[in-house]
Amino acid sequence: MAAARKFLPGELTQVLMERCPCGHDKNHARVRGECQYDAWGIFGLVFGSWGTPTIVEYVCRDCRKVLERTRDKAVRQKFT
């Protein structure tokens, strides 16, 4: 998988592609949200607490392509 670029200041969401090569969009059942945590989030997970992810990536389960990355607080709260 290619390395994702860093978020620009003030940028909340990066739409990398509208549809993956399989033809799935972000709302398709075969696309899931994968969470990335910072050090404090991982620390909380290890000790039984639920942390809020720092970034959520929408990834196709079939081709493993990242469709979108976001650090929007409202979206991250859904994955808590």
PDB file of N, CA, C and O in Angstrom, chain B, residues numbered from 101:
ATOM      1  N   MET B 101       0.846  -1.169   0.000  1.00  0.00           N
ATOM      2  CA  MET B 101       0.000   0.000   0.000  1.00  0.00           C
ATOM      3  C   MET B 101       0.897   1.240   0.000  1.00  0.00           C
ATOM      4  O   MET B 101       1.892   1.280   0.724  1.00  0.00           O
ATOM      5  N   ALA B 102       0.566   2.221  -0.782  1.00  0.00           N
ATOM      6  CA  ALA B 102       1.374   3.426  -0.881  1.00  0.00           C
ATOM      7  C   ALA B 102       1.262   4.252   0.391  1.00  0.00           C
ATOM      8  O   ALA B 102       0.224   4.258   1.053  1.00  0.00           O
ATOM      9  N   ALA B 103       2.335   4.943   0.722  1.00  0.00           N
ATOM     10  CA  ALA B 103       2.334   5.787   1.910  1.00  0.00           C
ATOM     11  C   ALA B 103       1.412   6.979   1.686  1.00  0.00           C
ATOM     12  O   ALA B 103       1.460   7.632   0.644  1.00  0.00           O
ATOM     13  N   ALA B 104       0.589   7.246   2.664  1.00  0.00           N
ATOM     14  CA  ALA B 104      -0.345   8.373   2.578  1.00  0.00           C
ATOM     15  C   ALA B 104       0.378   9.660   2.947  1.00  0.00           C
ATOM     16  O   ALA B 104       1.261   9.678   3.805  1.00  0.00           O
ATOM     17  N   ARG B 105      -0.013  10.717   2.288  1.00  0.00           N
ATOM     18  CA  ARG B 105       0.610  12.008   2.605  1.00  0.00           C
ATOM     19  C   ARG B 105       0.033  12.542   3.905  1.00  0.00           C
ATOM     20  O   ARG B 105      -1.043  12.129   4.336  1.00  0.00           O
ATOM     21  N   LYS B 106       0.750  13.453   4.516  1.00  0.00           N
ATOM     22  CA  LYS B 106       0.286  14.057   5.758  1.00  0.00           C
ATOM     23  C   LYS B 106      -0.854  15.026   5.470  1.00  0.00           C
ATOM     24  O   LYS B 106      -0.969  15.563   4.368  1.00  0.00           O
ATOM     25  N   PHE B 107      -1.685  15.238   6.469  1.00  0.00           N
ATOM     26  CA  PHE B 107      -2.761  16.214   6.347  1.00  0.00           C
ATOM     27  C   PHE B 107      -2.185  17.616   6.341  1.00  0.00           C
ATOM     28  O   PHE B 107      -1.239  17.906   7.074  1.00  0.00           O
ATOM     29  N   LEU B 108      -2.742  18.475   5.528  1.00  0.00           N
ATOM     30  CA  LEU B 108      -2.363  19.880   5.522  1.00  0.00           C
ATOM     31  C   LEU B 108      -3.023  20.575   6.707  1.00  0.00           C
ATOM     32  O   LEU B 108      -4.035  20.085   7.209  1.00  0.00           O
ATOM     33  N   PRO B 109      -2.481  21.704   7.169  1.00  0.00           N
ATOM     34  CA  PRO B 109      -3.118  22.419   8.266  1.00  0.00           C
ATOM     35  C   PRO B 109      -4.562  22.786   7.914  1.00  0.00           C
ATOM     36  O   PRO B 109      -4.827  23.369   6.863  1.00  0.00           O
ATOM     37  N   GLY B 110      -5.477  22.440   8.796  1.00  0.00           N
ATOM     38  CA  GLY B 110      -6.885  22.739   8.577  1.00  0.00           C
ATOM     39  C   GLY B 110      -7.623  21.713   7.741  1.00  0.00           C
ATOM     40  O   GLY B 110      -8.846  21.782   7.626  1.00  0.00           O
ATOM     41  N   GLU B 111      -6.911  20.764   7.156  1.00  0.00           N
ATOM     42  CA  GLU B 111      -7.537  19.739   6.322  1.00  0.00           C
ATOM     43  C   GLU B 111      -8.058  18.610   7.210  1.00  0.00           C
ATOM     44  O   GLU B 111      -7.305  18.048   8.004  1.00  0.00           O
ATOM     45  N   LEU B 112      -9.338  18.279   7.078  1.00  0.00           N
ATOM     46  CA  LEU B 112      -9.932  17.222   7.883  1.00  0.00           C
ATOM     47  C   LEU B 112     -10.068  15.911   7.129  1.00  0.00           C
ATOM     48  O   LEU B 112      -9.936  14.840   7.722  1.00  0.00           O
ATOM     49  N   THR B 113     -10.331  15.981   5.822  1.00  0.00           N
ATOM     50  CA  THR B 113     -10.598  14.779   5.045  1.00  0.00           C
ATOM     51  C   THR B 113      -9.809  14.792   3.745  1.00  0.00           C
ATOM     52  O   THR B 113      -9.718  15.817   3.068  1.00  0.00           O
ATOM     53  N   GLN B 114      -9.240  13.642   3.406  1.00  0.00           N
ATOM     54  CA  GLN B 114      -8.564  13.448   2.127  1.00  0.00           C
ATOM     55  C   GLN B 114      -9.341  12.398   1.350  1.00  0.00           C
ATOM     56  O   GLN B 114      -9.384  11.236   1.754  1.00  0.00           O
ATOM     57  N   VAL B 115      -9.949  12.788   0.252  1.00  0.00           N
ATOM     58  CA  VAL B 115     -10.620  11.825  -0.620  1.00  0.00           C
ATOM     59  C   VAL B 115      -9.586  11.374  -1.640  1.00  0.00           C
ATOM     60  O   VAL B 115      -9.211  12.133  -2.534  1.00  0.00           O
ATOM     61  N   LEU B 116      -9.131  10.142  -1.502  1.00  0.00           N
ATOM     62  CA  LEU B 116      -8.066   9.638  -2.355  1.00  0.00           C
ATOM     63  C   LEU B 116      -8.602   9.093  -3.675  1.00  0.00           C
ATOM     64  O   LEU B 116      -7.951   9.211  -4.713  1.00  0.00           O
ATOM     65  N   MET B 117      -9.798   8.492  -3.629  1.00  0.00           N
ATOM     66  CA  MET B 117     -10.460   8.022  -4.848  1.00  0.00           C
ATOM     67  C   MET B 117     -11.942   7.850  -4.546  1.00  0.00           C
ATOM     68  O   MET B 117     -12.308   7.453  -3.440  1.00  0.00           O
ATOM     69  N   GLU B 118     -12.794   8.144  -5.518  1.00  0.00           N
ATOM     70  CA  GLU B 118     -14.240   8.008  -5.332  1.00  0.00           C
ATOM     71  C   GLU B 118     -14.654   6.546  -5.270  1.00  0.00           C
ATOM     72  O   GLU B 118     -15.497   6.165  -4.457  1.00  0.00           O
ATOM     73  N   ARG B 119     -14.057   5.728  -6.134  1.00  0.00           N
ATOM     74  CA  ARG B 119     -14.338   4.289  -6.174  1.00  0.00           C
ATOM     75  C   ARG B 119     -13.020   3.540  -6.296  1.00  0.00           C
ATOM     76  O   ARG B 119     -12.076   4.007  -6.934  1.00  0.00           O
ATOM     77  N   CYS B 120     -12.976   2.381  -5.679  1.00  0.00           N
ATOM     78  CA  CYS B 120     -11.781   1.544  -5.789  1.00  0.00           C
ATOM     79  C   CYS B 120     -11.824   0.799  -7.122  1.00  0.00           C
ATOM     80  O   CYS B 120     -12.840   0.858  -7.814  1.00  0.00           O
ATOM     81  N   PRO B 121     -10.754   0.101  -7.503  1.00  0.00           N
ATOM     82  CA  PRO B 121     -10.773  -0.665  -8.751  1.00  0.00           C
ATOM     83  C   PRO B 121     -11.878  -1.724  -8.812  1.00  0.00           C
ATOM     84  O   PRO B 121     -12.282  -2.134  -9.900  1.00  0.00           O
ATOM     85  N   CYS B 122     -12.365  -2.165  -7.652  1.00  0.00           N
ATOM     86  CA  CYS B 122     -13.473  -3.139  -7.609  1.00  0.00           C
ATOM     87  C   CYS B 122     -14.816  -2.492  -7.926  1.00  0.00           C
ATOM     88  O   CYS B 122     -15.785  -3.187  -8.232  1.00  0.00           O
ATOM     89  N   GLY B 123     -14.875  -1.163  -7.855  1.00  0.00           N
ATOM     90  CA  GLY B 123     -16.115  -0.447  -8.116  1.00  0.00           C
ATOM     91  C   GLY B 123     -16.881  -0.054  -6.865  1.00  0.00           C
ATOM     92  O   GLY B 123     -18.003   0.443  -6.963  1.00  0.00           O
ATOM     93  N   HIS B 124     -16.295  -0.267  -5.682  1.00  0.00           N
ATOM     94  CA  HIS B 124     -16.969   0.064  -4.434  1.00  0.00           C
ATOM     95  C   HIS B 124     -16.696   1.512  -4.038  1.00  0.00           C
ATOM     96  O   HIS B 124     -15.593   2.021  -4.237  1.00  0.00           O
ATOM     97  N   ASP B 125     -17.712   2.172  -3.476  1.00  0.00           N
ATOM     98  CA  ASP B 125     -17.503   3.513  -2.931  1.00  0.00           C
ATOM     99  C   ASP B 125     -17.448   3.426  -1.409  1.00  0.00           C
ATOM    100  O   ASP B 125     -17.548   2.335  -0.847  1.00  0.00           O
ATOM    101  N   LYS B 126     -17.290   4.555  -0.745  1.00  0.00           N
ATOM    102  CA  LYS B 126     -17.108   4.611   0.702  1.00  0.00           C
ATOM    103  C   LYS B 126     -18.274   3.990   1.473  1.00  0.00           C
ATOM    104  O   LYS B 126     -18.075   3.465   2.568  1.00  0.00           O
ATOM    105  N   ASN B 127     -19.480   4.042   0.920  1.00  0.00           N
ATOM    106  CA  ASN B 127     -20.666   3.563   1.621  1.00  0.00           C
ATOM    107  C   ASN B 127     -21.020   2.111   1.303  1.00  0.00           C
ATOM    108  O   ASN B 127     -22.038   1.614   1.784  1.00  0.00           O
ATOM    109  N   HIS B 128     -20.209   1.423   0.510  1.00  0.00           N
ATOM    110  CA  HIS B 128     -20.474   0.034   0.141  1.00  0.00           C
ATOM    111  C   HIS B 128     -20.206  -0.890   1.334  1.00  0.00           C
ATOM    112  O   HIS B 128     -19.371  -0.589   2.186  1.00  0.00           O
ATOM    113  N   ALA B 129     -20.912  -2.001   1.383  1.00  0.00           N
ATOM    114  CA  ALA B 129     -20.770  -2.960   2.485  1.00  0.00           C
ATOM    115  C   ALA B 129     -19.376  -3.586   2.544  1.00  0.00           C
ATOM    116  O   ALA B 129     -18.949  -4.017   3.615  1.00  0.00           O
ATOM    117  N   ARG B 130     -18.667  -3.645   1.434  1.00  0.00           N
ATOM    118  CA  ARG B 130     -17.329  -4.236   1.406  1.00  0.00           C
ATOM    119  C   ARG B 130     -16.232  -3.241   1.786  1.00  0.00           C
ATOM    120  O   ARG B 130     -15.052  -3.593   1.782  1.00  0.00           O
ATOM    121  N   VAL B 131     -16.608  -2.007   2.112  1.00  0.00           N
ATOM    122  CA  VAL B 131     -15.646  -0.990   2.543  1.00  0.00           C
ATOM    123  C   VAL B 131     -15.836  -0.769   4.038  1.00  0.00           C
ATOM    124  O   VAL B 131     -16.954  -0.556   4.507  1.00  0.00           O
ATOM    125  N   ARG B 132     -14.748  -0.822   4.771  1.00  0.00           N
ATOM    126  CA  ARG B 132     -14.840  -0.655   6.222  1.00  0.00           C
ATOM    127  C   ARG B 132     -13.926   0.470   6.686  1.00  0.00           C
ATOM    128  O   ARG B 132     -12.978   0.852   6.000  1.00  0.00           O
ATOM    129  N   GLY B 133     -14.232   0.981   7.849  1.00  0.00           N
ATOM    130  CA  GLY B 133     -13.402   2.010   8.466  1.00  0.00           C
ATOM    131  C   GLY B 133     -12.336   1.363   9.334  1.00  0.00           C
ATOM    132  O   GLY B 133     -12.649   0.562  10.215  1.00  0.00           O
ATOM    133  N   GLU B 134     -11.092   1.704   9.092  1.00  0.00           N
ATOM    134  CA  GLU B 134      -9.989   1.212   9.906  1.00  0.00           C
ATOM    135  C   GLU B 134      -9.413   2.377  10.684  1.00  0.00           C
ATOM    136  O   GLU B 134      -9.165   3.447  10.129  1.00  0.00           O
ATOM    137  N   CYS B 135      -9.202   2.165  11.967  1.00  0.00           N
ATOM    138  CA  CYS B 135      -8.774   3.234  12.864  1.00  0.00           C
ATOM    139  C   CYS B 135      -7.268   3.208  13.082  1.00  0.00           C
ATOM    140  O   CYS B 135      -6.643   2.149  13.134  1.00  0.00           O
ATOM    141  N   GLN B 136      -6.709   4.393  13.205  1.00  0.00           N
ATOM    142  CA  GLN B 136      -5.303   4.554  13.577  1.00  0.00           C
ATOM    143  C   GLN B 136      -5.283   5.355  14.871  1.00  0.00           C
ATOM    144  O   GLN B 136      -5.990   6.355  14.998  1.00  0.00           O
ATOM    145  N   TYR B 137      -4.476   4.918  15.827  1.00  0.00           N
ATOM    146  CA  TYR B 137      -4.409   5.554  17.134  1.00  0.00           C
ATOM    147  C   TYR B 137      -3.031   6.148  17.371  1.00  0.00           C
ATOM    148  O   TYR B 137      -2.033   5.672  16.830  1.00  0.00           O
ATOM    149  N   ASP B 138      -2.991   7.200  18.190  1.00  0.00           N
ATOM    150  CA  ASP B 138      -1.701   7.738  18.608  1.00  0.00           C
ATOM    151  C   ASP B 138      -1.222   6.931  19.819  1.00  0.00           C
ATOM    152  O   ASP B 138      -1.876   5.963  20.207  1.00  0.00           O
ATOM    153  N   ALA B 139      -0.106   7.310  20.414  1.00  0.00           N
ATOM    154  CA  ALA B 139       0.476   6.544  21.513  1.00  0.00           C
ATOM    155  C   ALA B 139      -0.473   6.478  22.711  1.00  0.00           C
ATOM    156  O   ALA B 139      -0.593   5.424  23.337  1.00  0.00           O
ATOM    157  N   TRP B 140      -1.145   7.573  23.040  1.00  0.00           N
ATOM    158  CA  TRP B 140      -2.075   7.569  24.176  1.00  0.00           C
ATOM    159  C   TRP B 140      -3.283   6.690  23.898  1.00  0.00           C
ATOM    160  O   TRP B 140      -3.789   6.037  24.811  1.00  0.00           O
ATOM    161  N   GLY B 141      -3.747   6.661  22.681  1.00  0.00           N
ATOM    162  CA  GLY B 141      -4.872   5.803  22.321  1.00  0.00           C
ATOM    163  C   GLY B 141      -4.527   4.333  22.439  1.00  0.00           C
ATOM    164  O   GLY B 141      -5.335   3.536  22.915  1.00  0.00           O
ATOM    165  N   ILE B 142      -3.323   3.970  22.005  1.00  0.00           N
ATOM    166  CA  ILE B 142      -2.873   2.579  22.125  1.00  0.00           C
ATOM    167  C   ILE B 142      -2.698   2.215  23.591  1.00  0.00           C
ATOM    168  O   ILE B 142      -3.055   1.113  24.009  1.00  0.00           O
ATOM    169  N   PHE B 143      -2.155   3.132  24.363  1.00  0.00           N
ATOM    170  CA  PHE B 143      -1.986   2.911  25.797  1.00  0.00           C
ATOM    171  C   PHE B 143      -3.340   2.632  26.453  1.00  0.00           C
ATOM    172  O   PHE B 143      -3.454   1.720  27.272  1.00  0.00           O
ATOM    173  N   GLY B 144      -4.360   3.405  26.100  1.00  0.00           N
ATOM    174  CA  GLY B 144      -5.693   3.198  26.644  1.00  0.00           C
ATOM    175  C   GLY B 144      -6.291   1.863  26.235  1.00  0.00           C
ATOM    176  O   GLY B 144      -6.936   1.191  27.040  1.00  0.00           O
ATOM    177  N   LEU B 145      -6.076   1.479  24.987  1.00  0.00           N
ATOM    178  CA  LEU B 145      -6.597   0.196  24.504  1.00  0.00           C
ATOM    179  C   LEU B 145      -5.956  -0.982  25.229  1.00  0.00           C
ATOM    180  O   LEU B 145      -6.623  -1.972  25.532  1.00  0.00           O
ATOM    181  N   VAL B 146      -4.654  -0.870  25.505  1.00  0.00           N
ATOM    182  CA  VAL B 146      -3.937  -1.945  26.184  1.00  0.00           C
ATOM    183  C   VAL B 146      -4.491  -2.154  27.594  1.00  0.00           C
ATOM    184  O   VAL B 146      -4.568  -3.284  28.075  1.00  0.00           O
ATOM    185  N   PHE B 147      -4.872  -1.070  28.245  1.00  0.00           N
ATOM    186  CA  PHE B 147      -5.344  -1.159  29.624  1.00  0.00           C
ATOM    187  C   PHE B 147      -6.861  -1.173  29.750  1.00  0.00           C
ATOM    188  O   PHE B 147      -7.399  -0.844  30.808  1.00  0.00           O
ATOM    189  N   GLY B 148      -7.548  -1.548  28.689  1.00  0.00           N
ATOM    190  CA  GLY B 148      -8.985  -1.784  28.775  1.00  0.00           C
ATOM    191  C   GLY B 148      -9.889  -0.594  28.567  1.00  0.00           C
ATOM    192  O   GLY B 148     -11.097  -0.709  28.771  1.00  0.00           O
ATOM    193  N   SER B 149      -9.366   0.515  28.181  1.00  0.00           N
ATOM    194  CA  SER B 149     -10.163   1.709  27.934  1.00  0.00           C
ATOM    195  C   SER B 149     -10.361   1.864  26.428  1.00  0.00           C
ATOM    196  O   SER B 149      -9.560   1.362  25.639  1.00  0.00           O
ATOM    197  N   TRP B 150     -11.402   2.542  26.042  1.00  0.00           N
ATOM    198  CA  TRP B 150     -11.617   2.810  24.615  1.00  0.00           C
ATOM    199  C   TRP B 150     -11.058   4.172  24.288  1.00  0.00           C
ATOM    200  O   TRP B 150     -11.442   5.165  24.906  1.00  0.00           O
ATOM    201  N   GLY B 151     -10.169   4.235  23.339  1.00  0.00           N
ATOM    202  CA  GLY B 151      -9.610   5.496  22.905  1.00  0.00           C
ATOM    203  C   GLY B 151     -10.279   5.969  21.631  1.00  0.00           C
ATOM    204  O   GLY B 151     -10.851   5.178  20.881  1.00  0.00           O
ATOM    205  N   THR B 152     -10.200   7.258  21.397  1.00  0.00           N
ATOM    206  CA  THR B 152     -10.707   7.815  20.145  1.00  0.00           C
ATOM    207  C   THR B 152      -9.595   7.756  19.117  1.00  0.00           C
ATOM    208  O   THR B 152      -8.486   8.215  19.392  1.00  0.00           O
ATOM    209  N   PRO B 153      -9.858   7.204  17.935  1.00  0.00           N
ATOM    210  CA  PRO B 153      -8.799   7.138  16.919  1.00  0.00           C
ATOM    211  C   PRO B 153      -8.392   8.528  16.455  1.00  0.00           C
ATOM    212  O   PRO B 153      -9.186   9.466  16.524  1.00  0.00           O
ATOM    213  N   THR B 154      -7.170   8.661  15.987  1.00  0.00           N
ATOM    214  CA  THR B 154      -6.713   9.938  15.458  1.00  0.00           C
ATOM    215  C   THR B 154      -7.065  10.076  13.983  1.00  0.00           C
ATOM    216  O   THR B 154      -7.319  11.180  13.502  1.00  0.00           O
ATOM    217  N   ILE B 155      -7.082   8.948  13.260  1.00  0.00           N
ATOM    218  CA  ILE B 155      -7.412   8.949  11.832  1.00  0.00           C
ATOM    219  C   ILE B 155      -8.272   7.724  11.542  1.00  0.00           C
ATOM    220  O   ILE B 155      -8.025   6.641  12.072  1.00  0.00           O
ATOM    221  N   VAL B 156      -9.282   7.906  10.698  1.00  0.00           N
ATOM    222  CA  VAL B 156     -10.095   6.794  10.213  1.00  0.00           C
ATOM    223  C   VAL B 156      -9.880   6.700   8.709  1.00  0.00           C
ATOM    224  O   VAL B 156     -10.036   7.686   7.988  1.00  0.00           O
ATOM    225  N   GLU B 157      -9.520   5.509   8.241  1.00  0.00           N
ATOM    226  CA  GLU B 157      -9.350   5.252   6.811  1.00  0.00           C
ATOM    227  C   GLU B 157     -10.445   4.312   6.342  1.00  0.00           C
ATOM    228  O   GLU B 157     -10.727   3.306   6.993  1.00  0.00           O
ATOM    229  N   TYR B 158     -11.061   4.636   5.212  1.00  0.00           N
ATOM    230  CA  TYR B 158     -12.056   3.756   4.599  1.00  0.00           C
ATOM    231  C   TYR B 158     -11.338   2.904   3.565  1.00  0.00           C
ATOM    232  O   TYR B 158     -10.830   3.421   2.571  1.00  0.00           O
ATOM    233  N   VAL B 159     -11.295   1.583   3.802  1.00  0.00           N
ATOM    234  CA  VAL B 159     -10.504   0.653   3.014  1.00  0.00           C
ATOM    235  C   VAL B 159     -11.409  -0.428   2.428  1.00  0.00           C
ATOM    236  O   VAL B 159     -12.266  -0.972   3.126  1.00  0.00           O
ATOM    237  N   CYS B 160     -11.219  -0.737   1.151  1.00  0.00           N
ATOM    238  CA  CYS B 160     -11.953  -1.822   0.500  1.00  0.00           C
ATOM    239  C   CYS B 160     -11.426  -3.159   1.022  1.00  0.00           C
ATOM    240  O   CYS B 160     -10.214  -3.369   1.078  1.00  0.00           O
ATOM    241  N   ARG B 161     -12.320  -4.052   1.398  1.00  0.00           N
ATOM    242  CA  ARG B 161     -11.917  -5.358   1.915  1.00  0.00           C
ATOM    243  C   ARG B 161     -11.378  -6.268   0.822  1.00  0.00           C
ATOM    244  O   ARG B 161     -10.620  -7.194   1.113  1.00  0.00           O
ATOM    245  N   ASP B 162     -11.750  -6.028  -0.415  1.00  0.00           N
ATOM    246  CA  ASP B 162     -11.326  -6.898  -1.508  1.00  0.00           C
ATOM    247  C   ASP B 162      -9.952  -6.515  -2.052  1.00  0.00           C
ATOM    248  O   ASP B 162      -9.062  -7.361  -2.132  1.00  0.00           O
ATOM    249  N   CYS B 163      -9.773  -5.256  -2.424  1.00  0.00           N
ATOM    250  CA  CYS B 163      -8.513  -4.845  -3.059  1.00  0.00           C
ATOM    251  C   CYS B 163      -7.573  -4.088  -2.118  1.00  0.00           C
ATOM    252  O   CYS B 163      -6.447  -3.766  -2.497  1.00  0.00           O
ATOM    253  N   ARG B 164      -8.028  -3.801  -0.891  1.00  0.00           N
ATOM    254  CA  ARG B 164      -7.225  -3.118   0.143  1.00  0.00           C
ATOM    255  C   ARG B 164      -6.809  -1.700  -0.235  1.00  0.00           C
ATOM    256  O   ARG B 164      -5.838  -1.184   0.319  1.00  0.00           O
ATOM    257  N   LYS B 165      -7.513  -1.063  -1.156  1.00  0.00           N
ATOM    258  CA  LYS B 165      -7.228   0.323  -1.520  1.00  0.00           C
ATOM    259  C   LYS B 165      -7.909   1.264  -0.531  1.00  0.00           C
ATOM    260  O   LYS B 165      -9.042   1.023  -0.116  1.00  0.00           O
ATOM    261  N   VAL B 166      -7.213   2.336  -0.157  1.00  0.00           N
ATOM    262  CA  VAL B 166      -7.776   3.344   0.749  1.00  0.00           C
ATOM    263  C   VAL B 166      -8.555   4.345  -0.089  1.00  0.00           C
ATOM    264  O   VAL B 166      -8.000   4.969  -0.993  1.00  0.00           O
ATOM    265  N   LEU B 167      -9.841   4.497   0.211  1.00  0.00           N
ATOM    266  CA  LEU B 167     -10.681   5.431  -0.524  1.00  0.00           C
ATOM    267  C   LEU B 167     -10.640   6.824   0.085  1.00  0.00           C
ATOM    268  O   LEU B 167     -10.627   7.825  -0.632  1.00  0.00           O
ATOM    269  N   GLU B 168     -10.620   6.883   1.404  1.00  0.00           N
ATOM    270  CA  GLU B 168     -10.685   8.172   2.084  1.00  0.00           C
ATOM    271  C   GLU B 168     -10.016   8.062   3.438  1.00  0.00           C
ATOM    272  O   GLU B 168     -10.062   7.019   4.089  1.00  0.00           O
ATOM    273  N   ARG B 169      -9.389   9.161   3.855  1.00  0.00           N
ATOM    274  CA  ARG B 169      -8.809   9.287   5.191  1.00  0.00           C
ATOM    275  C   ARG B 169      -9.419  10.513   5.833  1.00  0.00           C
ATOM    276  O   ARG B 169      -9.577  11.543   5.178  1.00  0.00           O
ATOM    277  N   THR B 170      -9.764  10.415   7.110  1.00  0.00           N
ATOM    278  CA  THR B 170     -10.336  11.584   7.774  1.00  0.00           C
ATOM    279  C   THR B 170      -9.869  11.666   9.222  1.00  0.00           C
ATOM    280  O   THR B 170      -9.600  10.653   9.867  1.00  0.00           O
ATOM    281  N   ARG B 171      -9.783  12.873   9.706  1.00  0.00           N
ATOM    282  CA  ARG B 171      -9.538  13.112  11.124  1.00  0.00           C
ATOM    283  C   ARG B 171     -10.617  14.026  11.700  1.00  0.00           C
ATOM    284  O   ARG B 171     -10.421  14.683  12.723  1.00  0.00           O
ATOM    285  N   ASP B 172     -11.764  14.050  11.016  1.00  0.00           N
ATOM    286  CA  ASP B 172     -12.925  14.805  11.472  1.00  0.00           C
ATOM    287  C   ASP B 172     -13.417  14.208  12.790  1.00  0.00           C
ATOM    288  O   ASP B 172     -13.622  12.998  12.890  1.00  0.00           O
ATOM    289  N   LYS B 173     -13.602  15.051  13.789  1.00  0.00           N
ATOM    290  CA  LYS B 173     -13.962  14.586  15.120  1.00  0.00           C
ATOM    291  C   LYS B 173     -15.290  13.840  15.139  1.00  0.00           C
ATOM    292  O   LYS B 173     -15.422  12.842  15.848  1.00  0.00           O
ATOM    293  N   ALA B 174     -16.274  14.305  14.375  1.00  0.00           N
ATOM    294  CA  ALA B 174     -17.580  13.643  14.346  1.00  0.00           C
ATOM    295  C   ALA B 174     -17.474  12.224  13.804  1.00  0.00           C
ATOM    296  O   ALA B 174     -18.139  11.319  14.308  1.00  0.00           O
ATOM    297  N   VAL B 175     -16.653  12.021  12.793  1.00  0.00           N
ATOM    298  CA  VAL B 175     -16.475  10.690  12.219  1.00  0.00           C
ATOM    299  C   VAL B 175     -15.692   9.808  13.199  1.00  0.00           C
ATOM    300  O   VAL B 175     -16.044   8.647  13.404  1.00  0.00           O
ATOM    301  N   ARG B 176     -14.644  10.350  13.797  1.00  0.00           N
ATOM    302  CA  ARG B 176     -13.834   9.569  14.734  1.00  0.00           C
ATOM    303  C   ARG B 176     -14.646   9.105  15.938  1.00  0.00           C
ATOM    304  O   ARG B 176     -14.415   8.011  16.454  1.00  0.00           O
ATOM    305  N   GLN B 177     -15.599   9.926  16.391  1.00  0.00           N
ATOM    306  CA  GLN B 177     -16.439   9.553  17.528  1.00  0.00           C
ATOM    307  C   GLN B 177     -17.284   8.319  17.232  1.00  0.00           C
ATOM    308  O   GLN B 177     -17.598   7.553  18.143  1.00  0.00           O
ATOM    309  N   LYS B 178     -17.655   8.117  15.969  1.00  0.00           N
ATOM    310  CA  LYS B 178     -18.447   6.940  15.594  1.00  0.00           C
ATOM    311  C   LYS B 178     -17.653   5.648  15.787  1.00  0.00           C
ATOM    312  O   LYS B 178     -18.244   4.581  15.956  1.00  0.00           O
ATOM    313  N   PHE B 179     -16.335   5.730  15.766  1.00  0.00           N
ATOM    314  CA  PHE B 179     -15.487   4.548  15.888  1.00  0.00           C
ATOM    315  C   PHE B 179     -14.915   4.373  17.299  1.00  0.00           C
ATOM    316  O   PHE B 179     -13.982   3.597  17.502  1.00  0.00           O
ATOM    317  N   THR B 180     -15.470   5.085  18.255  1.00  0.00           N
ATOM    318  CA  THR B 180     -15.000   5.002  19.645  1.00  0.00           C
ATOM    319  C   THR B 180     -15.591   3.800  20.323  1.00  0.00           C
ATOM    320  O   THR B 180     -15.317   3.556  21.498  1.00  0.00           O
TER     321      THR B 180
END
